[in-house]
Amino acid sequence: MRTALVTGGGRGIGRAIAQRLAADGLMVGLTYRRDADAAEVTATEIGGRAYAADVSSYADNERLVEQVLTDLGGIDVLVHNAGIASRGNLVADTDPDEPARLMGTHVFGPFGLTKLLLPQMRARERGDIVFISSVASMQYSPGGAPYTMAKAAMEALARTLAVEEVGHGIHVNVVAPGLTVSEMGNRLAKAITGESAADLDRNATFGRVARPEDVADVVSYLITAPLLTAQRVEVQAGSNPFGR
């Protein structure tokens, strides 16, 4: 049985990924920073384990890896899903500490956690690392600089890892969702339009914006595809759901 660790796996996209990987037959561990109840419910539903960890902290990641390897015996699949949003201000109005906060969660955390898990992952039959990024890394809009910067740097990390680890049988790929019906997606949609993400289905090319399960489907495919690495897959509705 393959094993997986999904950061931020208690809610939203992370929850859907954890559920899908468990349904695919993997043993799944998931991390959470807040909302322990939601994480424990998800872990119980899928027969997995939930771990409290601030993935932006290297010390937390060290403790996490020690516990996960003790409990699960090893990690074959690592999904970097944990994420936080920026506050939506123009660069001129952004708190100077905000970019570092975003980079900590989206870049430095995944860097450290990957570094800690790579030695044992190299010894597995196959390893997979999937970074959950965003279409925002290549679709720039006002008010999103810290988030866009962090996701772009995350993707640079992923591409570098793909080149470094291909000789060890480790596949590294990026999944970049567009607007998704989730807690973060709803906050974004309401900030821009005053409506929830699902309300914007009417503007989507294929009749709806993405759901967390759509993202999970792509992750499920990537971790079994025999020849894919260094790929970036966008998961969105084919057009700008904000209608502009």
C-alpha positions in Angstrom: 0.0 0.0 0.0 1.3 3.4 -0.9 1.2 6.2 1.7 0.5 9.9 1.2 0.8 13.1 3.3 -1.5 15.9 2.3 -0.8 19.3 4.0 -3.8 21.3 4.8 -5.9 18.2 4.3 -8.8 18.9 6.7 -10.9 21.2 4.6 -11.6 22.3 1.0 -9.3 21.1 -1.7 -7.0 19.3 0.7 -9.9 17.3 2.1 -11.0 16.3 -1.4 -7.5 15.2 -2.2 -7.2 13.2 1.0 -10.6 11.5 0.3 -9.7 10.7 -3.3 -6.3 9.2 -2.4 -7.8 7.1 0.3 -10.5 5.9 -2.1 -7.6 5.0 -4.5 -6.2 2.7 -1.8 -3.5 4.9 -0.2 -3.0 5.3 3.5 -3.3 9.0 4.0 -1.9 11.3 6.7 -3.0 15.0 6.7 -1.9 18.1 8.4 -3.8 21.0 9.9 -2.9 24.3 11.5 -6.3 25.3 12.7 -9.7 23.5 12.9 -8.6 20.3 14.5 -12.2 19.1 14.5 -12.5 19.2 10.8 -9.2 17.5 10.3 -10.0 14.7 12.7 -13.4 14.1 11.0 -11.7 13.8 7.7 -9.0 11.5 9.0 -11.6 9.3 10.7 -13.7 9.1 7.5 -10.8 8.0 5.4 -9.1 5.8 8.0 -6.1 8.0 8.1 -4.3 10.2 10.6 -4.3 13.9 11.3 -1.3 15.9 12.5 -1.1 19.4 13.9 1.7 21.3 12.2 2.4 24.8 11.0 4.1 23.8 7.8 5.8 27.2 7.5 7.9 26.2 10.6 11.0 24.0 9.9 10.9 22.8 13.5 7.3 21.8 13.2 8.1 20.0 10.0 10.9 18.1 11.7 8.5 16.9 14.4 5.9 16.1 11.8 8.2 14.0 9.7 9.4 12.0 12.7 5.8 11.2 13.8 4.6 10.5 10.3 7.4 8.1 9.5 6.9 6.3 12.8 3.1 6.0 12.2 3.0 5.3 8.5 6.4 3.7 7.9 7.3 6.0 4.9 5.8 8.5 2.5 5.4 7.7 -1.2 3.2 10.7 -2.1 3.6 14.3 -0.8 0.9 16.8 -1.6 1.8 20.4 -0.8 -1.7 21.9 -0.4 -1.6 24.1 2.7 -2.2 27.7 1.7 -3.1 31.1 2.9 -4.5 34.1 1.0 -3.1 37.6 0.8 -5.1 40.6 2.0 -5.8 41.9 -1.4 -4.0 45.3 -1.1 -2.1 47.1 -3.8 1.7 46.9 -3.4 1.7 50.5 -2.2 -0.6 49.6 0.6 0.7 46.1 1.6 2.1 45.5 5.0 5.9 44.8 4.4 5.7 41.6 6.5 2.9 40.1 4.3 5.1 38.7 1.5 7.3 36.8 4.0 4.2 35.3 5.6 2.9 34.1 2.2 6.3 32.8 1.2 6.7 30.9 4.5 3.5 28.8 3.9 3.8 28.4 0.1 7.5 28.1 -0.5 9.8 27.8 2.6 7.4 25.3 4.3 7.2 23.0 1.2 11.0 23.4 0.7 11.7 22.2 4.2 9.2 19.4 4.3 10.4 18.1 1.0 14.0 18.2 2.1 13.1 16.2 5.2 11.2 13.5 3.3 13.4 13.2 0.3 16.0 10.7 1.7 13.4 8.1 2.5 11.3 8.9 -0.6 14.4 8.2 -2.8 14.4 4.7 -1.4 10.8 4.0 -2.3 9.7 2.2 -5.5 8.2 5.4 -6.8 7.9 8.9 -5.3 5.4 11.7 -6.2 5.4 15.3 -5.1 2.5 17.4 -6.1 2.3 21.2 -5.5 -1.1 22.8 -5.4 -0.5 26.2 -6.9 -2.9 28.6 -8.6 -3.7 30.0 -12.0 -2.8 33.3 -10.3 0.9 32.5 -10.7 0.5 33.4 -14.4 -2.6 35.5 -14.4 -1.8 38.8 -12.7 -4.4 41.1 -11.2 -4.2 44.1 -8.9 -4.0 43.4 -5.2 -2.5 40.0 -5.3 1.2 40.5 -5.4 2.2 38.5 -2.2 0.1 35.5 -3.3 1.2 35.6 -6.9 4.8 35.9 -5.9 4.5 33.0 -3.5 2.8 30.7 -6.0 5.3 31.6 -8.7 8.2 30.7 -6.4 6.4 27.5 -5.4 6.3 26.5 -9.1 10.0 27.3 -9.5 10.8 25.0 -6.6 8.7 22.3 -8.2 10.4 22.5 -11.5 13.8 22.5 -9.9 12.9 19.4 -7.9 11.6 17.7 -11.0 15.0 18.0 -12.6 17.0 17.1 -9.5 15.0 14.0 -8.5 14.1 12.4 -11.8 17.0 10.1 -11.4 15.6 8.8 -8.1 12.3 7.9 -9.6 10.5 10.8 -8.1 7.8 12.6 -10.1 7.2 16.3 -9.4 4.2 18.1 -10.8 2.1 21.2 -10.3 -1.7 21.5 -10.2 -3.0 25.0 -10.6 -6.7 25.5 -9.8 -8.7 28.5 -10.9 -11.6 29.7 -8.9 -12.8 26.7 -6.8 -15.8 26.3 -4.6 -14.0 26.3 -1.2 -13.6 28.6 1.8 -10.8 30.5 0.1 -12.6 30.6 -3.2 -15.8 32.0 -1.6 -13.8 34.8 0.1 -12.2 35.7 -3.2 -15.5 35.6 -5.2 -17.3 37.7 -2.6 -14.5 40.3 -2.5 -14.7 40.8 -6.2 -18.4 40.2 -7.0 -20.3 40.1 -3.7 -21.4 36.5 -4.6 -20.2 33.1 -3.6 -18.0 31.0 -5.9 -20.8 28.7 -6.8 -23.0 31.7 -7.9 -20.5 32.3 -10.7 -21.2 28.9 -12.4 -23.3 30.9 -14.8 -20.2 32.6 -16.2 -18.2 29.4 -16.6 -17.6 28.0 -20.1 -18.5 24.4 -19.1 -21.4 25.4 -16.8 -19.7 25.6 -13.5 -16.5 26.7 -11.8 -14.2 24.0 -10.3 -15.0 21.9 -7.3 -12.4 20.5 -5.0 -13.1 17.0 -6.4 -11.9 18.3 -9.8 -8.5 19.1 -8.4 -8.4 15.8 -6.6 -9.0 13.9 -9.8 -6.0 15.5 -11.4 -3.8 14.7 -8.4 -5.0 11.1 -8.5 -4.0 10.8 -12.2 -0.6 12.5 -11.8 0.6 10.1 -9.0 0.0 7.1 -11.2 0.9 8.4 -14.7 4.2 6.6 -15.6 5.8 9.3 -17.7 4.7 12.6 -16.3 7.0 14.9 -14.4 7.7 18.7 -14.5 4.1 19.2 -15.7 1.7 22.1 -14.7 -2.0 21.3 -15.1 -4.5 24.1 -14.8 -7.9 23.2 -13.4 -10.4 25.9 -14.3 -13.6 26.5 -16.1 -12.1 27.6 -19.4 -12.8 31.3 -19.0 -12.7 34.0 -16.4 -15.7 33.2 -14.1 -15.7 36.8 -12.9 -17.1 37.8 -16.2 -14.4 40.3 -17.1 
